[in-house]
Every structure is written in structure tokens, then in C-alpha cells.
């Protein structure tokens, strides 16, 4: 009997493990009680939301429909899951809810059957979403956010320490490859959500905004095809009057990587590939005594970093120039002639860590001087 119970528990754990492994393993029911696999949405950017028709946030249906009409052709899908758990503000059948939403907001995005998002009967979809992105708080500088915080704290002083869905119109953004990118509370501004959607729909913007430095790598080598792609990306960078004053050294030998590392951290010892980005002094543009090779090679470095991220690789750059000791160390390690000066070394490999990208947006670092011009 004990053996049978163990087998059953393992089977349950296995099923739960599978459902938690990917959003595409989860199935839901649509508004006519048909089972739908979320794998049908692979390759789409998803905004998943729990809704209600008699809530103070119900007018957000109009904002959601505007987003859907604007970005659906580019690959956005909004998946609507009505939920009656918050103030019983989603009464009626899913058919009645759908009729209300089409009549009042002309929604075109798909609505699914009513679900629970918290508790014993919660949808496996929202169990998964909450496990990926917990509650990070309301904006207390916002009047509505402050109201929500005060209301919920009266009910539970520790409400903010739980990942539960707090109210209607909580939203989750899912990338084209199934990653849960961000969670939005109902008080979050639609403009901020739209900016994130735009980023996810555009692969270039996505690479720029989600790239982060990786310093730990697996033992898996980087393929020759990927190395060439990285180098081609570097050489596609902008360059002053097309001088292309760069030279790249690709290093995969472990002993040589250790020598390159010097005292600059273990990432160069652990990585599978290092690309030394150098300036070729014989090609530099001399304008009034000023060379532009540093700007050109910096642009090439950024191209390589972004391409590594787009290929599913991790990368981090370490500075070399203008520190004389580092220049000498790197030049000696890869046998550079005097006319080739190393600017930096990029460590590249298959990631063994998944740090969360930092939001570096700081409005105080920007000033607008329109000189009579206008912005939308």
C-alpha cells in the first residue's frame, strides 16, 4: 500500500512538474467549453488578464481592445479569463459576460471560460503565472494604487508578501518563446504596458531591453556557425567614413582563455569563447589628430553582445584599453602586433545563470529641448 501511494505521489508530482515546465503544456477551456492548448499560441506575444464586468477597472476593456486592434497583426494575443473571486464582480455565465463585453466594448480578443485565479480550485494557468512573477507591490505614489494597498492591508496586513492575484485586471506579459516577462497590477498604466508589448513584438528591441551580463557558463562549446555570426555582427557596426578600423581575435583554447583572464574575474576562464575586439592603427581615421577607432570598436562590441543574446548565448565584456598593463597582457596572450590595440575582451558561452534584466530607465537622466517643436 505504501509503495502504491509513493507511485501515485510521484505520478502527481510528474504531472505538476510538466505543467510547471512551460506555459505551453497548459490547457484551458474557451467560451464554448472546448479545451484549448496554449501551445496553439506559440510564437505569439501574450497578454493574459483576469477580468470582471462590474468592477471599477472594467473600462480597461476599452484599453485592452485598443491594444489588440493596434498590435494583433504584429503577433499580439490578449487572453481574457473572467473571474468572480473579487467582490463577485463577474456574475453570470461566460456567454452573458461575452455579450456584455462585445456590446459595451466591442472586444475582438478571445474570452475563455470563467475561472478561479486563487485558492484550491485555481486555474493551473494562474498557478504557473504566479510562480513565475509574484506580486511586487502597488505604486503608492498613485492615488488608486495607494487606495488598493490600504484596502487590502485592512483585510490582511501581510497581503503583499503573497504572490496571489490581488484584484481584477491583473495582467501577465508572455514573450514569443513562452517566458513570463512581467506582471502588471490593475493600477499599472496602459502606456507602460504598451511600451513593454512593443518591445516584445520587435526582436531588435527585445534583444536590447532584455540583454544582461552573464558571468557563469556551462561547458558546452559555441558552434563555429555562431562564432561567425557574432563576428559578422561586429563587422556590421557603423564606422566613421567606413574605415572599419577593427580587428577581432576569437579564442576558444582553455589555456589561452585562462591567460587572457589575468586578474579580471573568472568569467574568462569559464567561458567557451572570448572575442578580443581591437583597433587596427593602420586603418584609423586621423581627423585633426583624433582617431575614431574607439567609437567604431565600441559599436562593434555592442553588436556582438546583442547578437550573443539573440542566439541564446550569454556574454559580458571586460575593459582593456587604456590600462597599459591590461593592453600588454592581452597583446602578449594573443600575440598582437604593435599596430593592433585591444579595446576589450568579450566572454561568451551558454548561460549557467538567468539574472533578471535591470530596468535602467531614469527620466531624470533625460531633458527635452524642443525649440518650438512638438511630440505626440
KOLLONU-655414 format. One line per 3 residues: number of its first residue (from 1); their letters; for each residue x, y, z of N, C-alpha, C. Coordinates in steps of 0.1 Angstrom, whole numbers. Layout:
BEGIN
NUM) A) X Y Z X Y Z X Y Z ~ ...
***
This chain:
BEGIN
1) XXX) 8 -12 0 0 0 0 9 13 0 ~ 19 12 9 28 24 9 35 26 -4 ~ 39 15 -10 46 16 -23 36 22 -34
4) XXX) 24 18 -34 14 23 -43 12 38 -41 ~ 11 42 -28 9 56 -25 21 64 -30 ~ 33 59 -29 45 66 -33 45 67 -49
7) XXX) 41 57 -56 40 57 -70 30 68 -74 ~ 18 68 -67 8 78 -71 13 92 -68 ~ 20 94 -57 26 108 -54 36 112 -65
10) XXX) 44 102 -69 54 105 -79 47 109 -92 ~ 36 102 -95 29 104 -108 23 118 -107 ~ 17 122 -96 11 136 -94 22 146 -96
13) XXX) 34 143 -89 45 153 -90 50 154 -104 ~ 49 143 -111 54 143 -125 45 152 -134 ~ 31 151 -132 22 159 -139 23 173 -136
16) XXX) 25 176 -123 26 190 -119 39 196 -124 ~ 50 188 -125 63 192 -130 62 196 -144 ~ 54 187 -152 52 190 -166 45 203 -168
19) XXX) 34 205 -160 25 217 -162 33 229 -158 ~ 42 228 -149 50 240 -144 62 242 -153 ~ 65 233 -162 77 234 -170 75 245 -181
22) XXX) 64 246 -187 62 255 -197 47 260 -198 ~ 44 272 -202 31 276 -203 24 269 -214 ~ 31 264 -224 25 257 -235 21 243 -232
25) XXX) 24 238 -220 18 225 -215 5 226 -209 ~ 0 238 -207 -13 240 -200 -25 241 -210 ~ -36 235 -206 -48 236 -214 -59 244 -206
28) XXX) -67 251 -214 -78 259 -208 -91 256 -216 ~ -102 261 -210 -115 260 -218 -119 273 -223 ~ -124 273 -235 -128 286 -241 -143 289 -238
31) XXX) -149 298 -244 -162 303 -240 -173 293 -245 ~ -170 283 -252 -180 273 -256 -176 259 -250 ~ -168 259 -240 -164 247 -232 -155 238 -240
34) XXX) -148 243 -250 -139 235 -257 -125 236 -251 ~ -118 225 -250 -104 226 -244 -94 231 -255 ~ -86 241 -250 -77 247 -259 -63 246 -253
37) XXX) -53 241 -261 -39 241 -256 -33 254 -258 ~ -26 259 -248 -19 272 -250 -7 270 -260 ~ -4 258 -263 7 256 -274 2 262 -287
40) XXX) -11 264 -289 -16 270 -301 -11 284 -303 ~ -6 290 -292 -2 304 -292 13 305 -292 ~ 20 294 -295 35 295 -296 39 305 -307
43) XXX) 49 313 -304 53 323 -313 46 337 -312 ~ 35 337 -304 28 349 -302 32 356 -289 ~ 31 369 -288 32 376 -276 18 377 -269
46) XXX) 18 372 -256 5 371 -249 4 381 -238 ~ -8 387 -237 -12 394 -225 -24 387 -219 ~ -21 381 -208 -31 373 -201 -37 381 -189
49) XXX) -50 381 -189 -57 390 -179 -69 384 -173 ~ -71 385 -159 -83 381 -153 -92 393 -152 ~ -105 392 -156 -113 404 -158 -126 402 -150
52) XXX) -134 413 -150 -147 414 -143 -155 425 -150 ~ -168 423 -151 -177 432 -158 -183 443 -149 ~ -182 441 -136 -188 451 -127 -178 457 -117
55) XXX) -166 460 -122 -155 464 -114 -152 479 -118 ~ -146 486 -109 -141 499 -112 -131 500 -123 ~ -124 488 -125 -114 487 -136 -120 482 -149
58) XXX) -133 479 -150 -139 473 -162 -137 482 -174 ~ -136 495 -173 -133 503 -185 -120 500 -192 ~ -111 492 -185 -99 488 -191 -101 479 -203
61) XXX) -113 473 -204 -116 465 -216 -114 474 -229 ~ -118 486 -228 -116 495 -240 -101 497 -243 ~ -93 499 -233 -79 500 -235 -73 487 -240
64) XXX) -77 476 -235 -72 463 -240 -76 461 -255 ~ -88 464 -258 -93 463 -272 -85 472 -281 ~ -81 484 -277 -73 493 -285 -59 487 -287
67) XXX) -53 481 -277 -40 474 -278 -42 463 -288 ~ -52 455 -287 -54 443 -296 -55 448 -310 ~ -63 458 -313 -65 462 -327 -52 468 -332
70) XXX) -44 474 -324 -32 481 -328 -21 471 -331 ~ -20 460 -323 -8 451 -324 -11 437 -327 ~ -24 433 -329 -27 419 -332 -20 414 -345
73) XXX) -20 423 -355 -14 419 -368 1 416 -366 ~ 7 422 -356 21 421 -354 24 409 -345 ~ 14 402 -340 16 390 -332 11 390 -318
76) XXX) 4 400 -314 -2 401 -300 -15 394 -299 ~ -16 386 -288 -29 380 -285 -32 383 -270 ~ -44 388 -268 -49 390 -254 -58 379 -251
79) XXX) -55 372 -240 -63 361 -235 -71 365 -222 ~ -84 366 -223 -92 371 -212 -99 360 -204 ~ -96 360 -191 -102 349 -182 -111 356 -172
82) XXX) -124 357 -174 -132 363 -163 -131 355 -150 ~ -132 363 -139 -130 357 -126 -140 364 -116 ~ -147 356 -108 -157 362 -99 -152 362 -85
85) XXX) -139 361 -82 -134 360 -69 -132 373 -61 ~ -133 384 -68 -130 397 -62 -143 405 -62 ~ -150 405 -50 -162 413 -48 -173 408 -57
88) XXX) -172 395 -62 -183 389 -70 -187 399 -81 ~ -176 404 -88 -179 414 -98 -179 409 -112 ~ -179 396 -114 -180 389 -127 -192 379 -126
91) XXX) -204 384 -124 -215 374 -123 -220 369 -136 ~ -228 359 -136 -234 354 -149 -225 344 -156 ~ -230 338 -166 -223 328 -174 -213 335 -183
94) XXX) -204 327 -189 -194 332 -198 -201 338 -210 ~ -212 332 -214 -219 337 -226 -225 351 -223 ~ -230 353 -211 -236 366 -207 -225 377 -206
97) XXX) -213 372 -200 -202 381 -199 -197 385 -213 ~ -196 375 -222 -191 378 -236 -201 388 -243 ~ -214 386 -241 -224 395 -247 -222 409 -242
100) XXX) -220 411 -229 -218 424 -223 -206 430 -229 ~ -195 423 -230 -182 429 -234 -182 433 -249 ~ -189 425 -257 -190 428 -271 -199 440 -273
103) XXX) -210 441 -265 -220 452 -267 -214 465 -262 ~ -207 465 -251 -202 477 -245 -188 481 -249 ~ -179 471 -253 -166 475 -256 -161 469 -270
106) XXX) -170 462 -277 -167 456 -290 -154 448 -290 ~ -152 440 -280 -139 433 -279 -139 422 -290 ~ -127 421 -295 -124 411 -306 -115 400 -301
109) XXX) -108 402 -290 -99 392 -285 -106 381 -278 ~ -100 369 -278 -107 357 -272 -110 358 -257 ~ -122 354 -253 -125 352 -239 -127 337 -236
112) XXX) -122 334 -225 -122 320 -221 -132 318 -209 ~ -134 305 -205 -144 302 -195 -140 309 -182 ~ -150 311 -173 -147 317 -160 -139 308 -152
115) XXX) -129 313 -144 -120 305 -136 -118 311 -123 ~ -112 304 -114 -106 309 -101 -91 312 -104 ~ -86 323 -98 -72 326 -100 -64 324 -87
118) XXX) -71 322 -76 -65 319 -63 -73 307 -57 ~ -66 301 -47 -73 291 -39 -72 277 -44 ~ -80 268 -38 -79 254 -40 -83 250 -54
121) XXX) -92 258 -60 -97 255 -74 -91 264 -85 ~ -80 270 -81 -74 280 -91 -70 273 -104 ~ -70 280 -115 -66 275 -128 -51 272 -127
124) XXX) -47 260 -133 -33 258 -134 -25 269 -141 ~ -32 275 -150 -25 286 -158 -21 297 -148 ~ -30 301 -139 -26 312 -130 -17 307 -119
127) XXX) -17 294 -116 -7 288 -107 7 290 -113 ~ 8 287 -125 20 288 -132 25 303 -133 ~ 16 312 -137 19 326 -139 24 332 -126
130) XXX) 17 329 -115 21 334 -102 35 329 -98 ~ 38 316 -101 51 311 -98 62 317 -105 ~ 59 323 -117 69 329 -125 71 344 -121
133) XXX) 60 351 -118 60 365 -114 51 368 -102 ~ 57 369 -91 50 372 -79 46 387 -78 ~ 38 390 -68 34 404 -65 45 413 -61
136) XXX) 47 424 -68 58 433 -64 53 446 -59 ~ 40 448 -56 35 459 -49 28 469 -59 ~ 19 477 -52 13 488 -60 21 501 -59
139) XXX) 20 509 -69 26 522 -68 19 531 -58 ~ 26 533 -47 20 541 -36 19 556 -39 ~ 26 560 -49 26 574 -53 13 577 -62
142) XXX) 7 566 -66 -5 567 -74 -17 566 -65 ~ -27 575 -67 -39 576 -58 -46 562 -57 ~ -48 556 -69 -56 544 -69 -47 532 -63
145) XXX) -34 533 -66 -25 523 -60 -25 523 -45 ~ -25 535 -40 -25 537 -25 -38 532 -19 ~ -49 535 -26 -62 530 -22 -63 515 -21
148) XXX) -58 509 -32 -58 494 -32 -49 488 -21 ~ -38 494 -19 -29 489 -8 -36 490 6 ~ -42 502 8 -49 504 21 -60 494 23
151) XXX) -68 492 12 -80 483 13 -75 469 16 ~ -65 464 9 -61 450 10 -54 448 23 ~ -47 458 28 -39 457 41 -49 456 52
154) XXX) -60 462 51 -70 461 62 -75 446 63 ~ -76 440 52 -81 426 51 -70 416 56 ~ -57 419 52 -46 411 55 -33 420 56
157) XXX) -28 421 68 -16 430 70 -4 426 62 ~ -4 413 58 8 407 51 4 404 36 ~ -6 410 31 -11 406 18 0 407 7
160) XXX) 9 417 9 19 420 -1 30 409 -1 ~ 30 400 9 41 390 9 37 378 2 ~ 25 377 -4 20 366 -11 19 369 -26
163) XXX) 20 358 -34 20 360 -48 6 360 -54 ~ -4 358 -46 -18 357 -50 -22 369 -59 ~ -31 367 -68 -37 378 -76 -45 386 -66
166) XXX) -43 399 -67 -49 408 -57 -63 413 -61 ~ -65 415 -74 -78 420 -78 -80 418 -93 ~ -92 422 -98 -95 421 -112 -85 429 -121
169) XXX) -83 424 -133 -75 431 -143 -60 431 -140 ~ -55 420 -133 -41 417 -132 -37 411 -145 ~ -25 415 -150 -21 411 -163 -7 405 -163
172) XXX) -4 395 -172 9 389 -173 13 390 -188 ~ 25 395 -190 30 395 -204 39 383 -206 ~ 37 376 -217 44 364 -221 51 366 -234
175) XXX) 64 363 -235 71 365 -247 68 355 -258 ~ 73 357 -269 71 347 -281 76 333 -278 ~ 86 332 -269 91 319 -266 86 313 -253
178) XXX) 75 320 -247 69 314 -236 74 319 -222 ~ 83 328 -222 87 334 -209 77 343 -203 ~ 74 342 -190 66 352 -184 75 364 -181
181) XXX) 73 375 -188 82 386 -188 79 396 -177 ~ 66 398 -174 62 409 -165 48 406 -160 ~ 46 411 -147 33 411 -142 29 425 -139
184) XXX) 16 429 -142 11 442 -140 -1 441 -131 ~ -2 450 -121 -13 451 -113 -24 460 -120 ~ -36 459 -115 -47 467 -123 -45 482 -123
187) XXX) -37 487 -114 -34 501 -113 -23 506 -122 ~ -16 496 -128 -5 500 -137 -10 506 -150 ~ -2 516 -155 -7 524 -166 -5 516 -179
190) XXX) -16 518 -188 -16 511 -200 -4 515 -209 ~ 0 528 -208 12 532 -216 24 524 -213 ~ 26 521 -201 38 513 -197 37 499 -202
193) XXX) 25 493 -202 22 480 -207 24 480 -222 ~ 20 490 -229 21 491 -244 36 492 -247 ~ 44 499 -240 58 500 -242 65 486 -241
196) XXX) 61 478 -232 67 465 -230 62 456 -241 ~ 49 457 -245 44 449 -256 52 452 -269 ~ 54 465 -272 61 469 -284 75 463 -284
199) XXX) 82 463 -272 95 457 -271 95 442 -274 ~ 85 435 -269 84 420 -271 81 417 -285 ~ 73 425 -292 69 423 -306 80 425 -315
202) XXX) 90 434 -312 101 437 -320 113 430 -315 ~ 119 420 -323 130 413 -318 143 421 -316 ~ 144 432 -323 156 440 -320 155 447 -307
205) XXX) 143 453 -305 140 460 -292 141 450 -280 ~ 136 438 -283 136 427 -272 150 424 -268 ~ 159 423 -278 173 419 -275 180 431 -267
208) XXX) 177 443 -271 183 455 -265 178 456 -250 ~ 165 454 -248 159 457 -235 161 445 -225 ~ 163 433 -230 164 421 -221 178 416 -220
211) XXX) 187 421 -228 201 416 -226 206 420 -212 ~ 214 411 -206 220 414 -193 233 406 -193 ~ 243 411 -185 256 405 -184 255 391 -178
214) XXX) 261 381 -185 262 367 -180 277 364 -176 ~ 279 359 -164 293 357 -159 295 342 -156 ~ 285 334 -157 286 319 -154 282 312 -167
217) XXX) 289 301 -170 287 294 -183 287 279 -181 ~ 280 272 -190 282 257 -190 294 253 -197 ~ 297 240 -198 308 235 -206 306 234 -220
220) XXX) 294 237 -225 290 235 -239 298 245 -248 ~ 304 240 -258 311 249 -267 302 258 -276 ~ 307 269 -281 300 277 -290 303 272 -304
223) XXX) 292 270 -312 294 264 -325 302 274 -335 ~ 308 268 -345 316 276 -355 306 286 -362 ~ 294 281 -364 284 289 -371 280 301 -363
226) XXX) 279 299 -350 275 310 -341 287 320 -340 ~ 299 315 -339 311 324 -339 312 333 -351 ~ 309 327 -362 310 335 -375 298 345 -375
229) XXX) 287 341 -370 275 351 -369 279 363 -360 ~ 285 360 -348 289 370 -339 299 380 -345 ~ 309 374 -353 319 383 -359 313 391 -371
232) XXX) 304 385 -378 297 392 -389 289 404 -383 ~ 283 401 -371 275 412 -365 284 423 -360 ~ 296 420 -355 305 430 -351 310 439 -363
235) XXX) 312 432 -374 316 440 -386 305 447 -393 ~ 293 445 -388 281 452 -394 279 466 -387 ~ 287 469 -377 285 481 -369 288 493 -377
238) XXX) 283 505 -373 286 517 -380 300 521 -378 ~ 306 528 -387 321 531 -386 323 544 -394 ~ 331 553 -388 334 566 -394 340 565 -408
241) XXX) 333 572 -417 337 572 -431 341 558 -436 ~ 334 547 -430 336 533 -435 351 529 -434 ~ 358 533 -424 372 529 -423 373 515 -417
244) XXX) 363 510 -410 363 497 -404 377 494 -397 ~ 380 502 -387 394 501 -381 394 490 -370 ~ 388 479 -372 388 469 -362 395 456 -366
247) XXX) 398 448 -356 404 435 -358 399 427 -346 ~ 394 414 -350 388 406 -339 397 393 -338 ~ 399 389 -326 405 376 -323 396 367 -315
250) XXX) 392 356 -321 383 346 -315 391 335 -308 ~ 390 334 -295 398 324 -287 389 314 -280 ~ 392 301 -283 384 290 -277 393 281 -268
253) XXX) 406 282 -269 415 274 -262 415 277 -247 ~ 412 267 -238 410 269 -224 423 275 -217 ~ 434 271 -221 447 276 -215 448 291 -219
256) XXX) 445 294 -231 446 308 -236 436 317 -229 ~ 424 311 -227 413 319 -220 417 322 -206 ~ 424 312 -199 429 315 -186 439 325 -186
259) XXX) 448 325 -196 458 335 -197 452 349 -199 ~ 442 350 -207 435 362 -210 429 368 -198 ~ 424 359 -189 416 363 -177 424 372 -168
262) XXX) 437 368 -166 445 376 -157 439 378 -144 ~ 437 390 -139 431 392 -126 417 399 -128 ~ 410 397 -140 398 404 -143 386 395 -140
265) XXX) 387 384 -133 375 377 -130 375 363 -137 ~ 367 354 -131 367 340 -136 359 338 -148 ~ 351 348 -152 342 345 -164 350 342 -176
268) XXX) 362 348 -178 370 344 -190 376 331 -189 ~ 378 325 -177 382 312 -175 371 302 -178 ~ 359 306 -174 348 296 -175 341 296 -189
271) XXX) 342 307 -196 335 308 -209 341 299 -220 ~ 333 297 -230 337 288 -241 344 296 -252 ~ 342 309 -252 347 317 -263 350 331 -258
274) XXX) 361 336 -262 364 351 -259 367 357 -273 ~ 361 369 -275 364 377 -287 371 389 -282 ~ 383 391 -287 391 403 -284 388 413 -295
277) XXX) 383 424 -291 379 435 -300 391 445 -300 ~ 397 447 -312 409 455 -313 407 466 -323 ~ 416 476 -322 416 487 -332 429 485 -340
280) XXX) 428 486 -353 439 485 -362 444 499 -365 ~ 455 502 -359 460 516 -361 464 520 -375 ~ 466 510 -383 469 513 -397 456 517 -405
283) XXX) 445 515 -399 432 518 -406 425 530 -399 ~ 430 535 -388 423 545 -381 422 558 -389 ~ 411 565 -387 409 578 -393 414 589 -385
286) XXX) 424 596 -389 430 607 -382 424 620 -387 ~ 416 626 -378 410 639 -381 414 649 -371 ~ 422 658 -375 428 668 -366 435 661 -354
289) XXX) 441 650 -357 448 643 -346 440 633 -338 ~ 427 633 -341 418 624 -333 414 612 -340 ~ 416 600 -334 412 587 -340 398 583 -335
292) XXX) 390 577 -344 377 573 -341 376 558 -339 ~ 387 551 -337 387 537 -336 380 532 -324 ~ 380 540 -313 374 536 -300 359 536 -302
295) XXX) 353 546 -308 339 546 -311 334 535 -320 ~ 342 533 -330 338 522 -340 339 509 -334 ~ 349 506 -326 351 493 -320 341 491 -308
298) XXX) 337 502 -302 327 501 -292 313 497 -298 ~ 310 503 -309 298 499 -316 298 485 -320 ~ 310 480 -325 311 466 -329 309 457 -316
301) XXX) 314 461 -305 313 453 -293 298 452 -289 ~ 291 463 -290 276 462 -286 269 453 -296 ~ 272 453 -309 266 444 -318 268 430 -314
304) XXX) 280 427 -310 284 413 -306 276 409 -294 ~ 275 418 -284 268 415 -271 253 412 -274 ~ 247 420 -283 233 419 -286 230 406 -294
307) XXX) 240 403 -303 238 391 -311 240 378 -303 ~ 249 379 -293 250 367 -284 237 364 -277 ~ 231 375 -272 218 373 -265 207 368 -275
310) XXX) 207 373 -287 197 369 -297 199 354 -300 ~ 211 349 -299 214 335 -303 212 326 -291 ~ 208 331 -279 206 323 -267 219 321 -259
313) XXX) 229 329 -263 242 328 -256 243 339 -245 ~ 252 337 -236 254 348 -226 268 354 -228 ~ 269 367 -225 281 374 -227 283 385 -217
316) XXX) 296 389 -215 299 401 -207 312 406 -212 ~ 314 419 -213 326 425 -218 335 430 -206 ~ 348 429 -208 357 434 -198 367 444 -205
319) XXX) 369 455 -198 377 466 -204 392 463 -205 ~ 398 467 -215 413 465 -216 419 479 -218 ~ 417 486 -229 422 499 -232 415 509 -223
322) XXX) 422 519 -217 436 523 -219 446 519 -208 ~ 442 508 -200 451 504 -190 463 497 -196 ~ 475 503 -194 487 497 -200 490 483 -197
325) XXX) 488 479 -184 490 465 -180 481 455 -187 ~ 468 459 -188 459 450 -195 462 449 -210 ~ 465 461 -216 468 460 -230 480 451 -233
328) XXX) 490 452 -224 502 444 -226 499 429 -223 ~ 491 426 -213 487 412 -210 479 406 -222 ~ 469 413 -227 461 407 -238 469 406 -251
331) XXX) 477 417 -254 485 416 -266 495 405 -266 ~ 501 402 -254 510 391 -253 503 377 -254 ~ 491 376 -248 484 364 -248 480 359 -262
334) XXX) 475 369 -270 471 365 -284 480 370 -295 ~ 492 374 -290 503 377 -300 499 388 -310 ~ 495 399 -305 491 410 -313 503 419 -317
337) XXX) 504 423 -330 514 432 -334 512 446 -328 ~ 522 454 -328 521 468 -322 510 476 -328 ~ 507 474 -340 497 482 -347 483 478 -344
340) XXX) 481 467 -336 468 463 -332 466 465 -317 ~ 457 473 -313 455 476 -298 442 470 -293 ~ 442 462 -283 429 456 -278 421 466 -270
343) XXX) 408 467 -274 399 477 -266 393 469 -255 ~ 388 457 -257 381 449 -247 381 435 -251 ~ 377 426 -241 376 412 -243 361 408 -239
346) XXX) 354 401 -248 341 397 -246 341 382 -242 ~ 336 379 -230 335 365 -227 321 360 -231 ~ 320 348 -238 308 343 -244 307 328 -241
349) XXX) 295 324 -238 292 310 -236 277 307 -234 ~ 274 294 -232 260 291 -229 257 294 -214 ~ 247 302 -211 245 307 -198 243 295 -188
352) XXX) 249 297 -176 246 288 -164 239 296 -153 ~ 234 308 -157 226 316 -148 216 324 -156 ~ 205 329 -149 195 336 -156 191 349 -148
355) XXX) 200 359 -147 197 371 -140 186 379 -146 ~ 179 386 -138 168 394 -143 173 407 -149 ~ 170 411 -161 175 424 -166 170 435 -158
358) XXX) 179 445 -156 175 457 -148 168 467 -156 ~ 158 473 -151 152 485 -157 160 497 -154 ~ 167 502 -164 176 513 -163 170 526 -167
361) XXX) 157 526 -169 151 539 -173 150 548 -162 ~ 156 560 -163 155 571 -153 152 584 -160 ~ 139 588 -159 135 601 -165 144 613 -162
364) XXX) 150 613 -150 158 624 -146 171 625 -154 ~ 174 614 -161 186 615 -170 183 620 -184 ~ 171 624 -186 167 629 -199 162 644 -198
367) XXX) 165 652 -208 160 665 -209 155 667 -223 ~ 143 673 -225 137 676 -238 138 691 -241 ~ 145 694 -252 145 708 -256 140 708 -270
370) XXX) 128 711 -272 121 710 -285 123 722 -294 ~ 127 733 -288 129 746 -296 116 749 -305 ~ 105 748 -298 93 751 -305 86 739 -312
373) XXX) 94 728 -313 88 716 -319 78 709 -310 ~ 72 699 -315 62 691 -307 64 676 -308 ~ 60 669 -298 60 655 -298 46 650 -297
376) X) 43 638 -301 29 632 -300 26 630 -285
***
